Amino acid sequence: FGCNLYIAFYSSYNFLYFIKADSMFSDKIYLLLLIILPISAYFFFVFLKKRKSSLKLFFSEYGISKLSNVNFKSYQTKFFLLLTALFFIILALARPQFGEKNQTLIRESSEIAAALDVSRSMLARDIEPNRIERAKDILTRVIDENPGERIGVIAFSGSAMWQCPMTYDSEALKMFLRDISVGRLPMGGTQISDAVSLAVKSLQNSPSNNKVLILISDGEDHDSKIEQAVKEAKNSNLRIISIGIGTATGAPIPSSESGIEGYIKDSSGEIVLSKLNSSLLRDISQKTGGLYLDASQRDLFAQITRTIQNLDKNKKDSIQKNNKADRFQIFLFFALLALIAELLIPAAKKRQNNIGD
């Protein structure tokens, strides 16, 4: 019997190796339950051995087979079938997956463009660690708190360009966001109008009430085209959520990201202070039916999320190909067969009436 169990468990191990358990099972943690099988087999073998020893106190080997109704072979077979059923149940719990499966999913999302100011004034440290890093932290949290939305990131200073095109992939968004730095664009200064115009052009075919532009800047605009850009946004129903980053008292602008080389000075040799221009950002938001927020306010993310959730959701069919389909049903079927077989095997011998002995 012990030899048979060894062969069974060795075969089970080879079976798991053959089907590549590491890549086949979705919830591999449940495979640890397989340790129950050899432990159960050991205790059953000990129990069976003691049962035989107890019977031998009253019957000979021949008497046990003739007079006792205990069928040890049936016990062994029934137990082996129970172990087999348990084996397949554990495999089913581990969610085996193989084969191909096509799924049609319907995405419901809004169109969210995020424009991030990367002008040199964003290096000012009136907000820790500095304005640009705080702005990136804000956008990262917005991405995390709004899964399933279609989001894109625009970087702007003297010009504007897509840092990450519109996508559902939040990890790709955060990866591109980490790479954003001051001085990334060739033209200096701050042209908010370029970022607004780029968002308007990119989202012009989207439904009117499911798109928004999140504009993060200190508002230091050196741009005469901002009124025209805001008018374009209003006409295309693009609402702008402006997030002012910085303080009214301002801070000097480091000449480099490390700040070791000192601060930027004007023509007279005085250190230039960069201050938050909240009035410009508030005006942009009000004219487009949007919302102005300060980066330091406590309910910042709650208001952003609430605004996004109130947008109409654009429904799109999306076909995803999943290379692995759930196949736990097969293993449950084998477990059921083993349990049925176990129930059909009698545990005791049929008594025979030996008349005339």
KENUKOL-272556 format. One line per field, with one value per residue (C-alpha): residue in three letters; x, y, z. Coordinates in nm, 2 decimals. Layout:
// KENUKOL-272556
aa	(ALA/...);
c1	(X/...);
c2	(Y/...);
c3	(Z/...);
//
This chain:
// KENUKOL-272556
aa	(PHE/GLY/CYS/ASN/LEU/TYR/ILE/ALA/PHE/TYR/SER/SER/TYR/ASN/PHE/LEU/TYR/PHE/ILE/LYS/ALA/ASP/SER/MET/PHE/SER/ASP/LYS/ILE/TYR/LEU/LEU/LEU/LEU/ILE/ILE/LEU/PRO/ILE/SER/ALA/TYR/PHE/PHE/PHE/VAL/PHE/LEU/LYS/LYS/ARG/LYS/SER/SER/LEU/LYS/LEU/PHE/PHE/SER/GLU/TYR/GLY/ILE/SER/LYS/LEU/SER/ASN/VAL/ASN/PHE/LYS/SER/TYR/GLN/THR/LYS/PHE/PHE/LEU/LEU/LEU/THR/ALA/LEU/PHE/PHE/ILE/ILE/LEU/ALA/LEU/ALA/ARG/PRO/GLN/PHE/GLY/GLU/LYS/ASN/GLN/THR/LEU/ILE/ARG/GLU/SER/SER/GLU/ILE/ALA/ALA/ALA/LEU/ASP/VAL/SER/ARG/SER/MET/LEU/ALA/ARG/ASP/ILE/GLU/PRO/ASN/ARG/ILE/GLU/ARG/ALA/LYS/ASP/ILE/LEU/THR/ARG/VAL/ILE/ASP/GLU/ASN/PRO/GLY/GLU/ARG/ILE/GLY/VAL/ILE/ALA/PHE/SER/GLY/SER/ALA/MET/TRP/GLN/CYS/PRO/MET/THR/TYR/ASP/SER/GLU/ALA/LEU/LYS/MET/PHE/LEU/ARG/ASP/ILE/SER/VAL/GLY/ARG/LEU/PRO/MET/GLY/GLY/THR/GLN/ILE/SER/ASP/ALA/VAL/SER/LEU/ALA/VAL/LYS/SER/LEU/GLN/ASN/SER/PRO/SER/ASN/ASN/LYS/VAL/LEU/ILE/LEU/ILE/SER/ASP/GLY/GLU/ASP/HIS/ASP/SER/LYS/ILE/GLU/GLN/ALA/VAL/LYS/GLU/ALA/LYS/ASN/SER/ASN/LEU/ARG/ILE/ILE/SER/ILE/GLY/ILE/GLY/THR/ALA/THR/GLY/ALA/PRO/ILE/PRO/SER/SER/GLU/SER/GLY/ILE/GLU/GLY/TYR/ILE/LYS/ASP/SER/SER/GLY/GLU/ILE/VAL/LEU/SER/LYS/LEU/ASN/SER/SER/LEU/LEU/ARG/ASP/ILE/SER/GLN/LYS/THR/GLY/GLY/LEU/TYR/LEU/ASP/ALA/SER/GLN/ARG/ASP/LEU/PHE/ALA/GLN/ILE/THR/ARG/THR/ILE/GLN/ASN/LEU/ASP/LYS/ASN/LYS/LYS/ASP/SER/ILE/GLN/LYS/ASN/ASN/LYS/ALA/ASP/ARG/PHE/GLN/ILE/PHE/LEU/PHE/PHE/ALA/LEU/LEU/ALA/LEU/ILE/ALA/GLU/LEU/LEU/ILE/PRO/ALA/ALA/LYS/LYS/ARG/GLN/ASN/ASN/ILE/GLY/ASP);
c1	(0.00/0.28/0.44/0.12/0.09/0.45/0.38/0.06/0.23/0.53/0.30/0.12/0.45/0.54/0.20/0.24/0.58/0.45/0.17/0.41/0.23/0.43/0.27/-0.05/-0.21/-0.35/-0.37/-0.06/-0.08/-0.34/-0.10/0.06/-0.25/-0.11/0.10/-0.22/-0.21/0.11/0.03/-0.32/-0.17/0.08/-0.19/-0.42/-0.14/-0.07/-0.44/-0.48/-0.17/-0.31/-0.65/-0.49/-0.28/-0.60/-0.78/-0.48/-0.53/-0.86/-0.82/-0.55/-0.46/-0.70/-0.97/-0.96/-1.02/-1.30/-1.48/-1.43/-1.64/-1.36/-1.24/-0.90/-0.86/-1.18/-1.06/-0.74/-0.92/-1.18/-0.91/-0.70/-1.01/-1.07/-0.72/-0.75/-1.07/-0.89/-0.60/-0.82/-1.02/-0.69/-0.59/-0.93/-0.88/-0.55/-0.75/-0.58/-0.57/-0.48/-0.61/-0.73/-1.03/-1.17/-1.36/-1.56/-1.56/-1.74/-1.53/-1.70/-1.46/-1.41/-1.15/-0.90/-0.61/-0.36/-0.13/0.18/0.38/0.75/0.88/1.18/0.97/0.83/1.17/1.08/1.06/0.78/0.61/0.82/1.02/0.95/0.66/0.73/0.76/0.45/0.26/0.38/0.26/-0.08/-0.12/0.00/-0.27/-0.53/-0.44/-0.45/-0.79/-0.95/-0.88/-1.04/-1.04/-0.87/-0.60/-0.31/-0.03/0.08/0.41/0.43/0.65/0.72/0.56/0.34/0.37/0.21/0.43/0.20/-0.09/-0.44/-0.45/-0.62/-0.28/-0.22/0.13/0.24/0.11/0.30/0.61/0.61/0.51/0.82/1.04/0.90/1.15/1.20/1.38/1.25/1.10/1.33/1.15/1.15/0.89/0.53/0.27/-0.05/-0.24/-0.03/-0.13/-0.50/-0.50/-0.33/-0.59/-0.88/-0.75/-0.69/-1.03/-1.24/-1.41/-1.50/-1.86/-1.92/-1.98/-1.72/-1.39/-1.19/-0.84/-0.65/-0.41/-0.14/0.07/0.20/0.01/0.32/0.21/0.41/0.14/-0.09/-0.29/-0.44/-0.78/-0.82/-0.72/-0.97/-1.24/-1.16/-1.19/-1.53/-1.66/-1.55/-1.71/-1.37/-1.39/-1.06/-0.98/-0.69/-0.47/-0.25/0.08/0.30/0.24/0.14/0.47/0.67/1.02/1.34/1.39/1.70/1.92/1.94/1.74/1.99/1.98/2.36/2.44/2.23/1.91/1.80/1.85/1.70/1.90/1.97/2.12/1.82/1.70/1.37/1.08/0.82/0.47/0.15/-0.08/-0.41/-0.63/-0.53/-0.59/-0.92/-1.03/-0.94/-1.15/-1.45/-1.47/-1.48/-1.73/-1.45/-1.30/-1.01/-0.83/-0.52/-0.26/-0.25/-0.62/-0.72/-1.01/-0.81/-0.84/-1.20/-1.31/-1.11/-1.25/-1.61/-1.58/-1.44/-1.72/-1.99/-1.86/-2.06/-1.90/-1.81/-1.90/-1.67/-1.65/-1.30/-1.20/-0.93/-0.76/-0.68/-0.44/-0.55/-0.91/-1.02/-1.03/-1.10/-1.43/-1.23/-1.05/-1.38/-1.53/-1.25/-1.29/-1.66/-1.59/-1.35/-1.61/-1.88/-1.65/-1.56/-1.93/-2.00/-1.73/-1.87/-1.66/-1.75/-1.77/-2.10/-2.19/-2.23/-2.46/-2.27/-2.56/-2.45/-2.10);
c2	(0.00/0.24/0.17/0.24/0.58/0.67/0.59/0.80/1.11/1.08/1.07/1.38/1.56/1.46/1.57/1.92/1.95/1.84/2.10/2.37/2.47/2.79/2.94/2.75/2.84/3.18/3.13/2.93/2.98/2.71/2.45/2.46/2.26/1.96/1.90/1.77/1.46/1.29/1.38/1.23/0.92/0.87/0.89/0.66/0.40/0.42/0.38/0.08/-0.09/-0.04/-0.17/-0.49/-0.53/-0.51/-0.77/-1.01/-1.02/-1.20/-1.37/-1.54/-1.41/-1.67/-1.58/-1.21/-1.28/-1.54/-1.42/-1.04/-0.82/-0.56/-0.53/-0.37/-0.36/-0.16/0.08/0.14/0.19/0.43/0.63/0.65/0.78/1.04/1.16/1.17/1.38/1.62/1.64/1.76/2.00/2.17/2.20/2.36/2.61/2.71/2.82/2.64/2.84/2.74/2.78/3.10/3.31/3.62/3.87/4.17/4.44/4.77/5.05/5.35/5.64/6.02/6.20/6.37/6.57/6.69/6.98/7.02/7.34/7.26/7.62/7.71/7.88/7.54/7.48/7.73/7.57/7.76/7.42/7.12/6.97/7.21/7.30/7.05/6.75/6.85/6.88/6.53/6.39/6.54/6.40/6.05/6.05/6.17/5.87/5.63/5.75/5.74/5.39/5.31/5.67/5.77/6.01/6.19/6.42/6.74/6.91/7.28/7.58/7.81/7.54/7.23/6.87/6.54/6.36/6.06/6.04/5.95/5.60/5.37/5.24/5.40/5.24/5.39/5.73/5.72/5.60/5.90/6.13/6.03/6.13/6.49/6.75/7.13/7.23/6.93/7.15/7.36/7.69/7.87/8.09/7.99/7.96/7.83/7.89/7.63/7.36/7.46/7.47/7.13/6.98/7.14/7.01/6.66/6.62/6.80/6.48/6.37/6.42/6.76/6.66/6.39/6.58/6.80/6.96/6.95/7.25/7.26/7.57/7.86/8.09/8.29/8.34/8.53/8.48/8.72/8.44/8.30/8.48/8.32/7.97/8.00/8.10/7.79/7.57/7.72/7.68/7.31/7.25/7.17/7.25/7.34/7.25/7.48/7.39/7.67/7.56/7.80/8.08/8.44/8.55/8.35/8.21/8.25/8.04/7.81/7.83/7.45/7.16/7.10/7.47/7.47/7.73/8.00/8.17/8.35/8.73/9.01/9.27/9.48/9.19/9.13/8.78/8.71/8.60/8.37/8.41/8.22/8.40/8.25/8.52/8.41/8.05/8.12/8.33/8.05/7.80/8.03/8.11/7.75/7.64/7.46/7.48/7.65/7.47/7.55/7.27/7.32/7.28/6.97/6.86/6.90/6.53/6.49/6.78/6.66/6.31/6.44/6.66/6.36/6.13/6.38/6.38/6.17/5.84/5.74/5.38/5.19/4.82/4.69/4.34/4.19/3.86/3.66/3.38/3.18/3.07/2.93/2.54/2.46/2.29/2.00/1.93/1.95/1.70/1.45/1.52/1.44/1.11/1.01/1.08/0.89/0.59/0.61/0.60/0.30/0.08/-0.10/-0.06/-0.40/-0.75/-0.91/-1.17/-1.53/-1.78/-2.11/-2.36/-2.71/-2.63);
c3	(0.00/0.09/-0.24/-0.42/-0.24/-0.33/-0.69/-0.69/-0.54/-0.76/-1.05/-0.92/-0.89/-1.25/-1.36/-1.21/-1.37/-1.71/-1.71/-1.59/-1.27/-1.24/-1.56/-1.58/-1.25/-1.17/-0.79/-0.73/-0.35/-0.33/-0.46/-0.11/0.00/-0.18/0.13/0.29/0.06/0.19/0.55/0.52/0.35/0.64/0.91/0.72/0.68/1.05/1.13/0.90/1.05/1.40/1.30/1.16/1.48/1.69/1.49/1.51/1.89/1.83/1.49/1.30/0.95/0.80/1.05/0.97/0.60/0.68/0.99/0.99/0.76/0.73/0.37/0.39/0.01/-0.01/0.26/0.06/-0.27/-0.12/0.06/-0.26/-0.45/-0.18/-0.21/-0.59/-0.55/-0.31/-0.55/-0.83/-0.60/-0.50/-0.86/-0.94/-0.65/-0.80/-1.11/-1.40/-1.72/-2.07/-2.43/-2.59/-2.51/-2.67/-2.46/-2.57/-2.31/-2.31/-2.17/-2.01/-1.98/-2.01/-2.20/-1.96/-2.09/-1.82/-1.91/-1.69/-1.68/-1.72/-1.74/-1.53/-1.27/-1.17/-1.00/-0.73/-0.38/-0.21/-0.22/-0.11/-0.27/-0.56/-0.78/-1.06/-0.83/-0.64/-0.98/-1.08/-0.75/-0.80/-1.15/-1.03/-0.77/-1.01/-1.24/-0.95/-0.82/-1.16/-1.31/-1.64/-1.76/-2.09/-1.99/-2.17/-2.05/-2.22/-2.12/-2.20/-2.15/-2.45/-2.66/-2.60/-2.69/-2.59/-2.33/-2.34/-2.59/-2.46/-2.32/-2.07/-1.96/-1.62/-1.57/-1.91/-1.80/-1.47/-1.65/-1.89/-1.61/-1.41/-1.71/-1.73/-1.62/-1.65/-1.96/-2.16/-2.43/-2.65/-2.60/-2.27/-2.11/-2.05/-2.32/-2.16/-2.49/-2.67/-2.42/-2.43/-2.81/-2.84/-2.60/-2.79/-3.13/-2.99/-2.82/-3.08/-3.19/-2.84/-2.71/-2.56/-2.20/-2.15/-2.18/-1.95/-1.93/-1.60/-1.62/-1.36/-1.36/-1.15/-1.39/-1.49/-1.85/-2.11/-2.37/-2.56/-2.72/-2.41/-2.46/-2.81/-2.67/-2.39/-2.64/-2.85/-2.55/-2.46/-2.81/-2.81/-2.47/-2.32/-1.95/-1.78/-1.42/-1.33/-1.04/-0.91/-0.77/-0.58/-0.32/-0.35/-0.17/-0.43/-0.42/-0.62/-0.93/-0.91/-1.22/-1.22/-1.08/-0.81/-0.70/-0.63/-0.90/-0.74/-0.86/-1.17/-1.17/-1.37/-1.58/-1.27/-1.08/-0.85/-0.78/-0.96/-0.75/-0.91/-0.77/-0.82/-1.06/-0.93/-1.10/-1.45/-1.38/-1.21/-1.51/-1.75/-1.55/-1.51/-1.88/-1.98/-1.71/-1.52/-1.17/-1.01/-0.73/-0.52/-0.49/-0.11/-0.03/0.15/-0.07/-0.39/-0.50/-0.38/-0.60/-0.90/-0.87/-0.82/-1.14/-1.34/-1.22/-1.32/-1.68/-1.93/-2.00/-2.36/-2.43/-2.66/-2.75/-2.69/-2.79/-2.57/-2.64/-2.34/-2.41/-2.11/-2.03/-1.69/-1.70/-1.34/-1.45/-1.60/-1.27/-1.07/-1.31/-1.24/-0.86/-0.89/-1.08/-0.80/-0.53/-0.71/-0.76/-0.38/-0.29/-0.51/-0.34/-0.03/0.28/0.42/0.28/0.20/0.46/0.32/0.49/0.49/0.55/0.63/0.76);
//
